[in-house]
Structures are given as C-alpha cells and as structure tokens.
Amino acid sequence: MLILITNDDGINSEGIKCLKEKLSQKHEVYVVAPDRERTCSAHSITLHKPLRIVRHSDKVYSTNGTPADCVVLGIRCVLQKRPDLVISGINGGPNMGQDIFYSGTCAAAREGAFLGIQSLSVSIDGRERLKYEDAAKVILRIVEIIEENSLPKGVFLNVNIPNIRYEEVRGFMITTPGFRIYEDVVIERVDPRGKKYYWIGGATDRFKPKKGTDFFAVSKGYVSITPIDAYIDESRSQNLVKKIFGRLS
C-alpha cells in the first residue's frame, strides 16, 4: 500500500519515526508532518499565510502548516498519486471523548476522509515511557485488516492503544466516544512590562467509565477503535431538529 503519515507532535517526534520504520517494512511510506508541535490545532486550514514544504530525506517532508494542511499538501504536492491510506500518529497521549474535536491528530485523519481516502488517527493512552514500538505493531495489524476489508467511504478510525506491551493487549474493541471530565484552568500572570497574560490548561485523565466507550476499552487493556463519520448524516440531523422545532411548523 501507499501510505501517507502525518501527526500533530511534529516531524521530530518519536512516534512518527517509529511508525514509519515499522510500516516501511511492508509498504511504501511517505511522511509529511508539521515542522513543530501542533497539539490541539483541531481542523484548522491555513489561509492567511504561505505554506512551505521542506524535504528532510527520502520520502520525509515537513511543512509550516497544521496537520490538516499536511494531508492536503502531501496528497496534492508531494505524492505522485493518491495514497491508499492516511495515518495520523502515533500521538503521545490519548485522544478520546471530546478530544476528537480539539485534536490535530484526529483532524488530519478526518481531512483524509474528507478527500475520500481511508484514514486513521492513532494515539497511546499514556503520558510517559510510551511504548511506541508496541503501538506500531498494533497499527501494522490494523493496516493488514484494512488491506483485506476497505473502510466505508467517509469514515475514519480513531485508534487509542493502551500503553502496555503488545503481548499484553487483550484484543480490539469497537467503541463510541466517551466523556472526558475536564478541569479547565486559566492562569493569570504579569509580564515584565506590567501587562497581564494567560495560560489555558485543563489536562486530566478523569472520565465517565461507561461500558462500550473508548475510555472503557483502553482502561481494560483493549485497543479502542472508534469509527467516526467525517460527513454529517443529513437525514438523522434533520429528524432530530424536526423533533425539537416541530411545533413551529
């Protein structure tokens, strides 16, 4: 398969290097990643400044854009043809629950789905001593399955992997997005010129332990695979809105 890899951790992240090395054993792999960390960039596309592409080595490139930019540039400008698969990751840290809306990792996979290409975002549920090699083995297995059974059009997979050895993984579980409990913090400080500035925080590992969700699966030692429809289900949305506003008609 021809695979395009990107991420939101940046071109120098250990996760993307490990994934490229593992997948390159069986596939043709290109990397187009941000030139710096773009965590929580969501699905932003750069329109207000020019974008540049820098070649680092054979089939490895970086850009000064967002993860979604990387997918667009990778497909339109770097590769000579459309890839069979877009993979965003391996992200250091989980992307579950509401994270899918904030995450640049998930956004890159969503952009791939927008363009009609099979895509997945990949994250490790851990904060330190991340087992990228083991996670890459999991992804290799998922890629083998996708080779045999194509994903539905417009659907990408958000994959979260427990930070454990490959041999300890209990299996795969198809899940729905859970609910993370954020503890938002805004820190106010004063710069040397006497002007206030702010840092927004809110990282937390608390979540609602609902069975069948991504949080539940990973907490039990399973790889969580959450199918995300990149397109809006128009008929379903219309029916929901009609129930809410039906009395106005």
C-alpha positions in Angstrom: 0.0 0.0 0.0 1.0 3.6 -0.5 0.7 5.3 2.9 0.9 8.9 3.9 1.8 9.5 7.6 1.4 12.8 9.5 0.8 13.9 13.1 0.4 16.9 15.4 3.5 16.2 17.5 5.9 17.4 14.8 8.3 16.0 12.3 10.9 15.1 15.0 8.5 13.1 17.3 9.5 9.6 18.2 6.0 8.3 17.4 6.0 9.2 13.7 9.6 7.9 13.3 8.7 4.6 14.9 5.5 4.2 12.8 7.3 5.0 9.5 10.1 2.4 10.3 7.5 -0.3 11.1 5.2 0.3 8.1 8.1 0.7 5.6 9.0 -2.9 6.1 5.9 -3.9 4.0 4.6 -0.7 2.5 5.6 2.4 0.6 5.5 5.2 3.2 5.7 9.0 2.9 5.8 11.4 5.8 4.5 15.0 5.7 4.3 16.4 9.2 4.3 19.8 10.9 7.7 21.4 11.5 6.7 21.9 15.1 4.2 20.6 17.7 0.6 21.5 16.7 -1.3 19.9 19.6 -5.0 21.0 19.9 -4.9 22.7 16.5 -8.1 21.0 15.6 -9.2 21.1 12.0 -7.7 24.4 11.0 -6.6 25.0 7.4 -4.0 27.8 6.8 -5.4 30.5 4.6 -3.7 33.7 5.8 0.0 32.9 5.0 2.0 30.9 2.5 3.0 27.4 3.3 6.4 25.8 2.5 7.5 22.2 2.2 11.0 21.1 3.3 12.5 17.8 2.3 14.5 16.1 5.1 15.3 12.8 3.5 13.8 10.3 1.0 10.0 10.5 1.4 10.2 12.6 4.5 8.9 16.2 4.5 7.8 18.9 6.9 5.6 22.0 6.5 4.9 25.1 8.5 1.2 24.3 8.4 -1.3 22.4 10.5 -1.9 18.6 10.5 -4.8 19.1 8.1 -2.6 21.2 5.9 -0.1 18.4 5.8 -2.6 16.0 4.4 -3.7 18.4 1.7 -0.1 19.3 0.7 1.0 15.7 1.0 -1.7 14.5 -1.4 -1.7 17.4 -3.8 2.0 18.3 -3.9 4.3 15.6 -2.6 2.9 12.3 -3.7 2.6 11.5 -7.3 -0.7 9.8 -6.8 -3.4 9.4 -4.2 -2.4 7.2 -1.2 -4.3 4.1 -0.2 -4.2 5.1 3.4 -3.6 8.2 5.6 -2.4 7.6 9.2 -2.0 10.4 11.7 0.2 9.5 14.7 1.5 7.8 16.7 0.4 10.6 19.1 2.0 10.8 22.6 -1.1 10.9 24.8 -4.7 9.7 24.3 -7.3 11.3 22.0 -10.7 10.0 23.4 -14.1 11.5 24.1 -14.3 15.3 23.3 -10.6 15.2 22.4 -11.6 14.3 18.8 -12.8 17.8 18.3 -9.6 19.5 19.7 -7.1 17.1 18.4 -4.9 17.9 15.4 -4.1 14.1 15.2 -7.8 13.3 14.6 -8.3 16.3 12.3 -5.6 15.0 9.9 -7.4 11.7 9.6 -10.7 13.5 9.2 -9.2 15.5 6.3 -8.1 12.3 4.7 -11.6 11.0 5.0 -12.9 14.3 3.5 -10.7 13.6 0.5 -12.2 10.1 0.1 -9.1 8.3 1.4 -9.1 5.6 4.1 -7.7 7.1 7.2 -7.0 6.5 10.9 -5.7 8.5 13.8 -3.5 6.7 16.3 -2.7 7.6 20.0 -1.2 6.0 23.0 -3.0 6.2 26.3 0.0 7.3 28.4 2.0 10.4 29.4 5.5 9.0 29.9 7.6 6.0 28.9 5.4 5.5 25.9 5.7 2.1 24.2 5.7 3.3 20.5 7.3 0.0 19.2 4.4 -2.0 20.7 1.8 0.5 19.4 3.3 0.3 15.9 2.8 -3.4 15.9 -0.9 -2.9 16.7 -1.2 -0.4 13.8 0.5 -2.9 11.4 -2.1 -5.4 12.3 -4.9 -2.9 11.7 -3.4 -2.0 8.3 -3.4 -5.7 7.4 -7.1 -5.9 8.1 -7.8 -2.7 6.1 -6.0 -4.2 3.2 -8.4 -7.1 3.2 -11.5 -5.1 4.0 -11.8 -1.5 2.9 -13.3 1.1 5.3 -16.7 2.7 4.4 -16.4 5.9 2.5 -16.2 9.0 4.7 -15.4 7.0 7.9 -12.1 7.2 9.6 -10.9 5.2 12.6 -9.8 6.9 15.8 -7.5 4.3 17.4 -6.3 4.5 21.1 -3.8 2.0 22.4 -3.1 1.1 26.0 0.5 1.9 27.0 1.4 -1.7 27.5 3.5 -4.4 25.7 2.0 -5.8 22.6 1.7 -9.3 24.2 -0.4 -7.8 27.0 -3.0 -6.3 24.7 -6.3 -8.2 25.4 -7.7 -7.5 21.9 -9.6 -5.0 19.9 -12.9 -3.3 20.8 -15.2 -1.3 18.5 -16.2 1.7 20.6 -18.1 5.0 20.8 -16.6 8.3 22.0 -16.7 8.6 25.8 -16.9 11.7 28.0 -13.8 13.2 29.5 -14.1 15.3 32.7 -12.1 18.4 32.1 -10.8 20.6 34.9 -10.2 23.8 33.0 -7.7 26.1 34.5 -6.8 29.6 33.4 -3.6 31.0 35.0 -3.2 34.8 35.0 0.3 36.3 35.1 2.0 39.6 34.5 4.8 40.1 32.0 7.9 42.4 32.7 6.1 45.3 31.2 3.2 45.0 33.6 0.7 43.6 31.2 -1.4 40.6 32.0 -1.3 37.4 30.0 -3.0 34.0 30.4 -2.3 30.3 30.1 -5.2 27.9 29.4 -4.9 24.4 30.8 -7.2 21.6 31.6 -5.4 18.3 31.1 -7.0 15.5 33.1 -7.3 11.7 33.0 -10.7 11.6 34.6 -13.6 10.2 32.6 -17.0 8.6 32.9 -16.5 4.8 32.9 -19.3 3.9 30.6 -19.2 0.5 29.0 -18.6 0.4 25.3 -16.7 3.7 25.1 -13.1 4.4 24.1 -12.2 5.1 27.8 -13.7 1.9 29.0 -11.9 -0.2 26.3 -8.4 1.2 27.0 -8.8 1.0 30.8 -9.5 -2.7 30.4 -6.4 -3.3 28.2 -8.1 -3.3 24.8 -7.3 -1.3 21.7 -10.1 1.1 21.2 -11.3 1.5 17.6 -13.8 4.3 17.2 -15.4 4.8 13.8 -16.0 8.5 13.1 -18.3 9.6 10.3 -16.5 12.6 8.7 -19.7 13.6 6.9 -22.8 14.9 8.6 -25.6 12.5 8.5 -28.1 14.9 7.0 -31.3 12.8 7.4 -30.5 12.0 11.0 -29.7 15.6 11.8 -32.9 16.8 10.1 -35.1 14.3 12.0 -33.6 15.4 15.4 -34.1 19.1 14.6 -37.7 18.4 13.4 -38.5 16.8 16.8 -37.1 19.9 18.6 -38.7 22.6 16.4 -41.8 20.6 15.2 -44.2 22.9 17.0 -43.0 25.9 15.0 -44.2 24.4 11.6 
